[in-house]
Structure formats: C-alpha cells, structure tokens
Amino acid sequence: MTDEDSAANERQQAADDLFAVLQAIDAVDLNGLEPDDIRTLLDLREGIESLTRTYRTGQHDTPQDGGAQ
C-alpha cells in the first residue's frame, strides 16, 4: 500500500467517523431544548458536514460552495 493509499484510507475512516457523529446529532430529541442549544447543535452539524465533505473529497469547502466563511 502506498502512502497515498494509506492517506486516502485515513481520510475515508475520518469521514466515516464524522458521519457517525452526524447520525448521533440527528437522533437528538430537540423537544425541550432551549433555542440557543438548538442553534448550537445545528451549527455543529453544519461544521461536521463540511469536515465530512473535506475528508471525502480531499478539498476544503469555500464560502461559494456552502463552506464556512
């Protein structure tokens, strides 16, 4: 296995781990949470989605394609 293959496997594993976190966030019952807590959770989810895309594609999001500014 080349270094490039190894790096690709590590990125894929990181993306899979982040996806598991997204699933856990999606499972949170928002009933009873304060509005600020919900916003924080949604912001966290958005950031993790961006990281997941970065690891899957190897490219960082830019503000033009939905990434954080």
PDB file with one MODEL, atoms N, CA, C and O in Angstrom:
MODEL        1
ATOM      1  N   MET A   1       0.848  -1.172   0.000  1.00  0.00           N
ATOM      2  CA  MET A   1       0.000   0.000   0.000  1.00  0.00           C
ATOM      3  C   MET A   1       0.900   1.243   0.000  1.00  0.00           C
ATOM      4  O   MET A   1       1.845   1.340   0.782  1.00  0.00           O
ATOM      5  N   THR A   2       0.591   2.173  -0.878  1.00  0.00           N
ATOM      6  CA  THR A   2       1.392   3.390  -0.969  1.00  0.00           C
ATOM      7  C   THR A   2       0.976   4.380   0.115  1.00  0.00           C
ATOM      8  O   THR A   2      -0.064   4.232   0.756  1.00  0.00           O
ATOM      9  N   ASP A   3       1.816   5.387   0.298  1.00  0.00           N
ATOM     10  CA  ASP A   3       1.478   6.447   1.251  1.00  0.00           C
ATOM     11  C   ASP A   3       0.184   7.139   0.844  1.00  0.00           C
ATOM     12  O   ASP A   3      -0.619   7.529   1.692  1.00  0.00           O
ATOM     13  N   GLU A   4      -0.008   7.287  -0.464  1.00  0.00           N
ATOM     14  CA  GLU A   4      -1.226   7.928  -0.963  1.00  0.00           C
ATOM     15  C   GLU A   4      -2.456   7.080  -0.634  1.00  0.00           C
ATOM     16  O   GLU A   4      -3.487   7.611  -0.222  1.00  0.00           O
ATOM     17  N   ASP A   5      -2.348   5.772  -0.815  1.00  0.00           N
ATOM     18  CA  ASP A   5      -3.451   4.869  -0.470  1.00  0.00           C
ATOM     19  C   ASP A   5      -3.735   4.917   1.023  1.00  0.00           C
ATOM     20  O   ASP A   5      -4.891   4.936   1.446  1.00  0.00           O
ATOM     21  N   SER A   6      -2.684   4.937   1.806  1.00  0.00           N
ATOM     22  CA  SER A   6      -2.830   4.988   3.259  1.00  0.00           C
ATOM     23  C   SER A   6      -3.521   6.279   3.686  1.00  0.00           C
ATOM     24  O   SER A   6      -4.400   6.262   4.548  1.00  0.00           O
ATOM     25  N   ALA A   7      -3.126   7.389   3.087  1.00  0.00           N
ATOM     26  CA  ALA A   7      -3.750   8.679   3.407  1.00  0.00           C
ATOM     27  C   ALA A   7      -5.217   8.679   2.996  1.00  0.00           C
ATOM     28  O   ALA A   7      -6.066   9.204   3.717  1.00  0.00           O
ATOM     29  N   ALA A   8      -5.516   8.095   1.843  1.00  0.00           N
ATOM     30  CA  ALA A   8      -6.910   8.025   1.386  1.00  0.00           C
ATOM     31  C   ALA A   8      -7.738   7.173   2.340  1.00  0.00           C
ATOM     32  O   ALA A   8      -8.880   7.517   2.643  1.00  0.00           O
ATOM     33  N   ASN A   9      -7.175   6.066   2.814  1.00  0.00           N
ATOM     34  CA  ASN A   9      -7.884   5.223   3.775  1.00  0.00           C
ATOM     35  C   ASN A   9      -8.125   5.961   5.084  1.00  0.00           C
ATOM     36  O   ASN A   9      -9.197   5.837   5.677  1.00  0.00           O
ATOM     37  N   GLU A  10      -7.136   6.730   5.538  1.00  0.00           N
ATOM     38  CA  GLU A  10      -7.296   7.502   6.771  1.00  0.00           C
ATOM     39  C   GLU A  10      -8.376   8.570   6.614  1.00  0.00           C
ATOM     40  O   GLU A  10      -9.176   8.787   7.524  1.00  0.00           O
ATOM     41  N   ARG A  11      -8.398   9.235   5.460  1.00  0.00           N
ATOM     42  CA  ARG A  11      -9.441  10.240   5.206  1.00  0.00           C
ATOM     43  C   ARG A  11     -10.818   9.587   5.175  1.00  0.00           C
ATOM     44  O   ARG A  11     -11.781  10.139   5.706  1.00  0.00           O
ATOM     45  N   GLN A  12     -10.914   8.412   4.555  1.00  0.00           N
ATOM     46  CA  GLN A  12     -12.198   7.711   4.494  1.00  0.00           C
ATOM     47  C   GLN A  12     -12.658   7.314   5.889  1.00  0.00           C
ATOM     48  O   GLN A  12     -13.840   7.447   6.207  1.00  0.00           O
ATOM     49  N   GLN A  13     -11.752   6.833   6.722  1.00  0.00           N
ATOM     50  CA  GLN A  13     -12.104   6.454   8.094  1.00  0.00           C
ATOM     51  C   GLN A  13     -12.563   7.679   8.879  1.00  0.00           C
ATOM     52  O   GLN A  13     -13.527   7.606   9.641  1.00  0.00           O
ATOM     53  N   ALA A  14     -11.880   8.799   8.694  1.00  0.00           N
ATOM     54  CA  ALA A  14     -12.280  10.034   9.376  1.00  0.00           C
ATOM     55  C   ALA A  14     -13.670  10.462   8.920  1.00  0.00           C
ATOM     56  O   ALA A  14     -14.491  10.874   9.739  1.00  0.00           O
ATOM     57  N   ALA A  15     -13.938  10.369   7.625  1.00  0.00           N
ATOM     58  CA  ALA A  15     -15.258  10.723   7.103  1.00  0.00           C
ATOM     59  C   ALA A  15     -16.326   9.794   7.673  1.00  0.00           C
ATOM     60  O   ALA A  15     -17.414  10.249   8.026  1.00  0.00           O
ATOM     61  N   ASP A  16     -16.033   8.516   7.765  1.00  0.00           N
ATOM     62  CA  ASP A  16     -16.986   7.560   8.340  1.00  0.00           C
ATOM     63  C   ASP A  16     -17.254   7.873   9.809  1.00  0.00           C
ATOM     64  O   ASP A  16     -18.396   7.801  10.262  1.00  0.00           O
ATOM     65  N   ASP A  17     -16.199   8.223  10.555  1.00  0.00           N
ATOM     66  CA  ASP A  17     -16.363   8.576  11.968  1.00  0.00           C
ATOM     67  C   ASP A  17     -17.209   9.835  12.121  1.00  0.00           C
ATOM     68  O   ASP A  17     -18.084   9.901  12.985  1.00  0.00           O
ATOM     69  N   LEU A  18     -16.947  10.832  11.281  1.00  0.00           N
ATOM     70  CA  LEU A  18     -17.729  12.067  11.333  1.00  0.00           C
ATOM     71  C   LEU A  18     -19.184  11.808  10.964  1.00  0.00           C
ATOM     72  O   LEU A  18     -20.089  12.405  11.548  1.00  0.00           O
ATOM     73  N   PHE A  19     -19.414  10.921  10.000  1.00  0.00           N
ATOM     74  CA  PHE A  19     -20.785  10.584   9.618  1.00  0.00           C
ATOM     75  C   PHE A  19     -21.527   9.955  10.796  1.00  0.00           C
ATOM     76  O   PHE A  19     -22.717  10.206  10.987  1.00  0.00           O
ATOM     77  N   ALA A  20     -20.837   9.150  11.577  1.00  0.00           N
ATOM     78  CA  ALA A  20     -21.458   8.556  12.769  1.00  0.00           C
ATOM     79  C   ALA A  20     -21.860   9.646  13.762  1.00  0.00           C
ATOM     80  O   ALA A  20     -22.899   9.542  14.414  1.00  0.00           O
ATOM     81  N   VAL A  21     -21.039  10.687  13.876  1.00  0.00           N
ATOM     82  CA  VAL A  21     -21.390  11.812  14.753  1.00  0.00           C
ATOM     83  C   VAL A  21     -22.630  12.523  14.209  1.00  0.00           C
ATOM     84  O   VAL A  21     -23.509  12.906  14.981  1.00  0.00           O
ATOM     85  N   LEU A  22     -22.707  12.701  12.899  1.00  0.00           N
ATOM     86  CA  LEU A  22     -23.890  13.322  12.295  1.00  0.00           C
ATOM     87  C   LEU A  22     -25.146  12.526  12.612  1.00  0.00           C
ATOM     88  O   LEU A  22     -26.188  13.102  12.926  1.00  0.00           O
ATOM     89  N   GLN A  23     -25.052  11.214  12.532  1.00  0.00           N
ATOM     90  CA  GLN A  23     -26.206  10.373  12.851  1.00  0.00           C
ATOM     91  C   GLN A  23     -26.620  10.541  14.309  1.00  0.00           C
ATOM     92  O   GLN A  23     -27.812  10.557  14.618  1.00  0.00           O
ATOM     93  N   ALA A  24     -25.652  10.666  15.197  1.00  0.00           N
ATOM     94  CA  ALA A  24     -25.958  10.870  16.614  1.00  0.00           C
ATOM     95  C   ALA A  24     -26.632  12.222  16.826  1.00  0.00           C
ATOM     96  O   ALA A  24     -27.581  12.327  17.603  1.00  0.00           O
ATOM     97  N   ILE A  25     -26.150  13.255  16.142  1.00  0.00           N
ATOM     98  CA  ILE A  25     -26.779  14.574  16.254  1.00  0.00           C
ATOM     99  C   ILE A  25     -28.209  14.511  15.741  1.00  0.00           C
ATOM    100  O   ILE A  25     -29.116  15.072  16.356  1.00  0.00           O
ATOM    101  N   ASP A  26     -28.418  13.828  14.615  1.00  0.00           N
ATOM    102  CA  ASP A  26     -29.764  13.711  14.052  1.00  0.00           C
ATOM    103  C   ASP A  26     -30.718  12.981  14.990  1.00  0.00           C
ATOM    104  O   ASP A  26     -31.929  13.189  14.926  1.00  0.00           O
ATOM    105  N   ALA A  27     -30.185  12.132  15.856  1.00  0.00           N
ATOM    106  CA  ALA A  27     -31.022  11.353  16.770  1.00  0.00           C
ATOM    107  C   ALA A  27     -31.424  12.142  18.018  1.00  0.00           C
ATOM    108  O   ALA A  27     -32.255  11.677  18.797  1.00  0.00           O
ATOM    109  N   VAL A  28     -30.846  13.327  18.215  1.00  0.00           N
ATOM    110  CA  VAL A  28     -31.153  14.127  19.402  1.00  0.00           C
ATOM    111  C   VAL A  28     -32.599  14.610  19.329  1.00  0.00           C
ATOM    112  O   VAL A  28     -33.040  15.131  18.305  1.00  0.00           O
ATOM    113  N   ASP A  29     -33.325  14.433  20.425  1.00  0.00           N
ATOM    114  CA  ASP A  29     -34.695  14.930  20.531  1.00  0.00           C
ATOM    115  C   ASP A  29     -34.625  16.416  20.871  1.00  0.00           C
ATOM    116  O   ASP A  29     -34.179  16.790  21.955  1.00  0.00           O
ATOM    117  N   LEU A  30     -35.064  17.255  19.943  1.00  0.00           N
ATOM    118  CA  LEU A  30     -34.967  18.700  20.129  1.00  0.00           C
ATOM    119  C   LEU A  30     -36.037  19.254  21.057  1.00  0.00           C
ATOM    120  O   LEU A  30     -35.935  20.397  21.503  1.00  0.00           O
ATOM    121  N   ASN A  31     -37.054  18.466  21.353  1.00  0.00           N
ATOM    122  CA  ASN A  31     -38.104  18.921  22.267  1.00  0.00           C
ATOM    123  C   ASN A  31     -37.504  19.200  23.631  1.00  0.00           C
ATOM    124  O   ASN A  31     -36.777  18.373  24.182  1.00  0.00           O
ATOM    125  N   GLY A  32     -37.805  20.347  24.163  1.00  0.00           N
ATOM    126  CA  GLY A  32     -37.328  20.701  25.488  1.00  0.00           C
ATOM    127  C   GLY A  32     -35.992  21.412  25.498  1.00  0.00           C
ATOM    128  O   GLY A  32     -35.568  21.910  26.540  1.00  0.00           O
ATOM    129  N   LEU A  33     -35.319  21.469  24.356  1.00  0.00           N
ATOM    130  CA  LEU A  33     -34.051  22.196  24.298  1.00  0.00           C
ATOM    131  C   LEU A  33     -34.326  23.688  24.132  1.00  0.00           C
ATOM    132  O   LEU A  33     -35.322  24.089  23.529  1.00  0.00           O
ATOM    133  N   GLU A  34     -33.445  24.477  24.666  1.00  0.00           N
ATOM    134  CA  GLU A  34     -33.537  25.927  24.508  1.00  0.00           C
ATOM    135  C   GLU A  34     -33.178  26.289  23.064  1.00  0.00           C
ATOM    136  O   GLU A  34     -32.389  25.590  22.429  1.00  0.00           O
ATOM    137  N   PRO A  35     -33.759  27.390  22.539  1.00  0.00           N
ATOM    138  CA  PRO A  35     -33.443  27.794  21.159  1.00  0.00           C
ATOM    139  C   PRO A  35     -31.943  27.951  20.901  1.00  0.00           C
ATOM    140  O   PRO A  35     -31.457  27.564  19.838  1.00  0.00           O
ATOM    141  N   ASP A  36     -31.208  28.514  21.859  1.00  0.00           N
ATOM    142  CA  ASP A  36     -29.761  28.665  21.673  1.00  0.00           C
ATOM    143  C   ASP A  36     -29.070  27.310  21.567  1.00  0.00           C
ATOM    144  O   ASP A  36     -28.115  27.155  20.806  1.00  0.00           O
ATOM    145  N   ASP A  37     -29.549  26.333  22.326  1.00  0.00           N
ATOM    146  CA  ASP A  37     -28.972  24.987  22.268  1.00  0.00           C
ATOM    147  C   ASP A  37     -29.243  24.338  20.918  1.00  0.00           C
ATOM    148  O   ASP A  37     -28.382  23.649  20.370  1.00  0.00           O
ATOM    149  N   ILE A  38     -30.429  24.557  20.388  1.00  0.00           N
ATOM    150  CA  ILE A  38     -30.777  24.007  19.072  1.00  0.00           C
ATOM    151  C   ILE A  38     -29.897  24.644  18.001  1.00  0.00           C
ATOM    152  O   ILE A  38     -29.381  23.950  17.125  1.00  0.00           O
ATOM    153  N   ARG A  39     -29.723  25.967  18.071  1.00  0.00           N
ATOM    154  CA  ARG A  39     -28.861  26.649  17.097  1.00  0.00           C
ATOM    155  C   ARG A  39     -27.429  26.128  17.181  1.00  0.00           C
ATOM    156  O   ARG A  39     -26.782  25.900  16.158  1.00  0.00           O
ATOM    157  N   THR A  40     -26.945  25.944  18.391  1.00  0.00           N
ATOM    158  CA  THR A  40     -25.588  25.423  18.572  1.00  0.00           C
ATOM    159  C   THR A  40     -25.460  24.033  17.965  1.00  0.00           C
ATOM    160  O   THR A  40     -24.475  23.736  17.291  1.00  0.00           O
ATOM    161  N   LEU A  41     -26.447  23.186  18.201  1.00  0.00           N
ATOM    162  CA  LEU A  41     -26.441  21.832  17.657  1.00  0.00           C
ATOM    163  C   LEU A  41     -26.463  21.861  16.129  1.00  0.00           C
ATOM    164  O   LEU A  41     -25.748  21.097  15.481  1.00  0.00           O
ATOM    165  N   LEU A  42     -27.284  22.740  15.555  1.00  0.00           N
ATOM    166  CA  LEU A  42     -27.355  22.845  14.098  1.00  0.00           C
ATOM    167  C   LEU A  42     -26.056  23.404  13.514  1.00  0.00           C
ATOM    168  O   LEU A  42     -25.612  22.962  12.455  1.00  0.00           O
ATOM    169  N   ASP A  43     -25.449  24.372  14.200  1.00  0.00           N
ATOM    170  CA  ASP A  43     -24.156  24.896  13.749  1.00  0.00           C
ATOM    171  C   ASP A  43     -23.086  23.804  13.795  1.00  0.00           C
ATOM    172  O   ASP A  43     -22.272  23.681  12.880  1.00  0.00           O
ATOM    173  N   LEU A  44     -23.098  23.029  14.854  1.00  0.00           N
ATOM    174  CA  LEU A  44     -22.156  21.921  14.990  1.00  0.00           C
ATOM    175  C   LEU A  44     -22.345  20.926  13.853  1.00  0.00           C
ATOM    176  O   LEU A  44     -21.375  20.452  13.261  1.00  0.00           O
ATOM    177  N   ARG A  45     -23.597  20.616  13.556  1.00  0.00           N
ATOM    178  CA  ARG A  45     -23.901  19.674  12.479  1.00  0.00           C
ATOM    179  C   ARG A  45     -23.375  20.199  11.144  1.00  0.00           C
ATOM    180  O   ARG A  45     -22.786  19.452  10.362  1.00  0.00           O
ATOM    181  N   GLU A  46     -23.592  21.485  10.893  1.00  0.00           N
ATOM    182  CA  GLU A  46     -23.129  22.087   9.641  1.00  0.00           C
ATOM    183  C   GLU A  46     -21.606  21.996   9.515  1.00  0.00           C
ATOM    184  O   GLU A  46     -21.082  21.681   8.447  1.00  0.00           O
ATOM    185  N   GLY A  47     -20.911  22.270  10.600  1.00  0.00           N
ATOM    186  CA  GLY A  47     -19.452  22.178  10.589  1.00  0.00           C
ATOM    187  C   GLY A  47     -18.965  20.763  10.345  1.00  0.00           C
ATOM    188  O   GLY A  47     -18.003  20.547   9.608  1.00  0.00           O
ATOM    189  N   ILE A  48     -19.630  19.802  10.964  1.00  0.00           N
ATOM    190  CA  ILE A  48     -19.237  18.402  10.780  1.00  0.00           C
ATOM    191  C   ILE A  48     -19.533  17.944   9.358  1.00  0.00           C
ATOM    192  O   ILE A  48     -18.759  17.180   8.781  1.00  0.00           O
ATOM    193  N   GLU A  49     -20.652  18.406   8.783  1.00  0.00           N
ATOM    194  CA  GLU A  49     -20.941  18.079   7.383  1.00  0.00           C
ATOM    195  C   GLU A  49     -19.830  18.607   6.472  1.00  0.00           C
ATOM    196  O   GLU A  49     -19.397  17.918   5.548  1.00  0.00           O
ATOM    197  N   SER A  50     -19.376  19.824   6.738  1.00  0.00           N
ATOM    198  CA  SER A  50     -18.303  20.414   5.941  1.00  0.00           C
ATOM    199  C   SER A  50     -17.017  19.600   6.071  1.00  0.00           C
ATOM    200  O   SER A  50     -16.350  19.322   5.075  1.00  0.00           O
ATOM    201  N   LEU A  51     -16.675  19.222   7.296  1.00  0.00           N
ATOM    202  CA  LEU A  51     -15.483  18.393   7.505  1.00  0.00           C
ATOM    203  C   LEU A  51     -15.610  17.049   6.792  1.00  0.00           C
ATOM    204  O   LEU A  51     -14.647  16.559   6.203  1.00  0.00           O
ATOM    205  N   THR A  52     -16.794  16.460   6.848  1.00  0.00           N
ATOM    206  CA  THR A  52     -17.013  15.176   6.190  1.00  0.00           C
ATOM    207  C   THR A  52     -16.774  15.306   4.692  1.00  0.00           C
ATOM    208  O   THR A  52     -16.117  14.459   4.088  1.00  0.00           O
ATOM    209  N   ARG A  53     -17.313  16.379   4.088  1.00  0.00           N
ATOM    210  CA  ARG A  53     -17.081  16.601   2.651  1.00  0.00           C
ATOM    211  C   ARG A  53     -15.593  16.778   2.366  1.00  0.00           C
ATOM    212  O   ARG A  53     -15.079  16.266   1.371  1.00  0.00           O
ATOM    213  N   THR A  54     -14.908  17.505   3.243  1.00  0.00           N
ATOM    214  CA  THR A  54     -13.473  17.721   3.058  1.00  0.00           C
ATOM    215  C   THR A  54     -12.725  16.396   3.055  1.00  0.00           C
ATOM    216  O   THR A  54     -11.880  16.163   2.191  1.00  0.00           O
ATOM    217  N   TYR A  55     -13.026  15.532   4.007  1.00  0.00           N
ATOM    218  CA  TYR A  55     -12.330  14.247   4.071  1.00  0.00           C
ATOM    219  C   TYR A  55     -12.704  13.341   2.907  1.00  0.00           C
ATOM    220  O   TYR A  55     -11.862  12.590   2.416  1.00  0.00           O
ATOM    221  N   ARG A  56     -13.946  13.399   2.460  1.00  0.00           N
ATOM    222  CA  ARG A  56     -14.356  12.529   1.351  1.00  0.00           C
ATOM    223  C   ARG A  56     -13.762  12.995   0.021  1.00  0.00           C
ATOM    224  O   ARG A  56     -13.372  12.175  -0.809  1.00  0.00           O
ATOM    225  N   THR A  57     -13.696  14.319  -0.177  1.00  0.00           N
ATOM    226  CA  THR A  57     -13.239  14.841  -1.464  1.00  0.00           C
ATOM    227  C   THR A  57     -11.776  15.248  -1.466  1.00  0.00           C
ATOM    228  O   THR A  57     -11.158  15.338  -2.526  1.00  0.00           O
ATOM    229  N   GLY A  58     -11.217  15.496  -0.286  1.00  0.00           N
ATOM    230  CA  GLY A  58      -9.852  15.986  -0.199  1.00  0.00           C
ATOM    231  C   GLY A  58      -9.740  17.468  -0.473  1.00  0.00           C
ATOM    232  O   GLY A  58      -8.635  18.004  -0.555  1.00  0.00           O
ATOM    233  N   GLN A  59     -10.893  18.150  -0.618  1.00  0.00           N
ATOM    234  CA  GLN A  59     -10.905  19.584  -0.896  1.00  0.00           C
ATOM    235  C   GLN A  59     -11.712  20.301   0.174  1.00  0.00           C
ATOM    236  O   GLN A  59     -12.757  19.819   0.610  1.00  0.00           O
ATOM    237  N   HIS A  60     -11.215  21.453   0.589  1.00  0.00           N
ATOM    238  CA  HIS A  60     -11.918  22.251   1.583  1.00  0.00           C
ATOM    239  C   HIS A  60     -13.085  22.985   0.938  1.00  0.00           C
ATOM    240  O   HIS A  60     -13.012  23.403  -0.217  1.00  0.00           O
ATOM    241  N   ASP A  61     -14.177  23.136   1.714  1.00  0.00           N
ATOM    242  CA  ASP A  61     -15.298  23.949   1.259  1.00  0.00           C
ATOM    243  C   ASP A  61     -14.862  25.405   1.196  1.00  0.00           C
ATOM    244  O   ASP A  61     -13.992  25.843   1.950  1.00  0.00           O
ATOM    245  N   THR A  62     -15.474  26.137   0.294  1.00  0.00           N
ATOM    246  CA  THR A  62     -15.259  27.579   0.221  1.00  0.00           C
ATOM    247  C   THR A  62     -16.591  28.262   0.472  1.00  0.00           C
ATOM    248  O   THR A  62     -17.635  27.620   0.361  1.00  0.00           O
ATOM    249  N   PRO A  63     -16.585  29.548   0.807  1.00  0.00           N
ATOM    250  CA  PRO A  63     -17.857  30.236   1.033  1.00  0.00           C
ATOM    251  C   PRO A  63     -18.798  30.134  -0.161  1.00  0.00           C
ATOM    252  O   PRO A  63     -20.015  30.117   0.023  1.00  0.00           O
ATOM    253  N   GLN A  64     -18.267  30.065  -1.378  1.00  0.00           N
ATOM    254  CA  GLN A  64     -19.114  29.980  -2.561  1.00  0.00           C
ATOM    255  C   GLN A  64     -19.871  28.656  -2.648  1.00  0.00           C
ATOM    256  O   GLN A  64     -20.967  28.609  -3.207  1.00  0.00           O
ATOM    257  N   ASP A  65     -19.299  27.574  -2.102  1.00  0.00           N
ATOM    258  CA  ASP A  65     -19.970  26.275  -2.215  1.00  0.00           C
ATOM    259  C   ASP A  65     -20.560  25.811  -0.890  1.00  0.00           C
ATOM    260  O   ASP A  65     -20.788  24.619  -0.686  1.00  0.00           O
ATOM    261  N   GLY A  66     -20.805  26.756   0.005  1.00  0.00           N
ATOM    262  CA  GLY A  66     -21.507  26.396   1.233  1.00  0.00           C
ATOM    263  C   GLY A  66     -20.637  26.245   2.447  1.00  0.00           C
ATOM    264  O   GLY A  66     -21.145  25.949   3.528  1.00  0.00           O
ATOM    265  N   GLY A  67     -19.339  26.438   2.311  1.00  0.00           N
ATOM    266  CA  GLY A  67     -18.451  26.299   3.456  1.00  0.00           C
ATOM    267  C   GLY A  67     -18.484  27.515   4.352  1.00  0.00           C
ATOM    268  O   GLY A  67     -19.021  28.562   3.991  1.00  0.00           O
ATOM    269  N   ALA A  68     -17.904  27.360   5.519  1.00  0.00           N
ATOM    270  CA  ALA A  68     -17.857  28.457   6.475  1.00  0.00           C
ATOM    271  C   ALA A  68     -16.971  29.573   5.945  1.00  0.00           C
ATOM    272  O   ALA A  68     -16.010  29.332   5.214  1.00  0.00           O
ATOM    273  N   GLN A  69     -17.306  30.774   6.320  1.00  0.00           N
ATOM    274  CA  GLN A  69     -16.527  31.933   5.887  1.00  0.00           C
ATOM    275  C   GLN A  69     -15.436  32.240   6.865  1.00  0.00           C
ATOM    276  O   GLN A  69     -14.675  33.187   6.664  1.00  0.00           O
TER     277      GLN A  69
ENDMDL
END
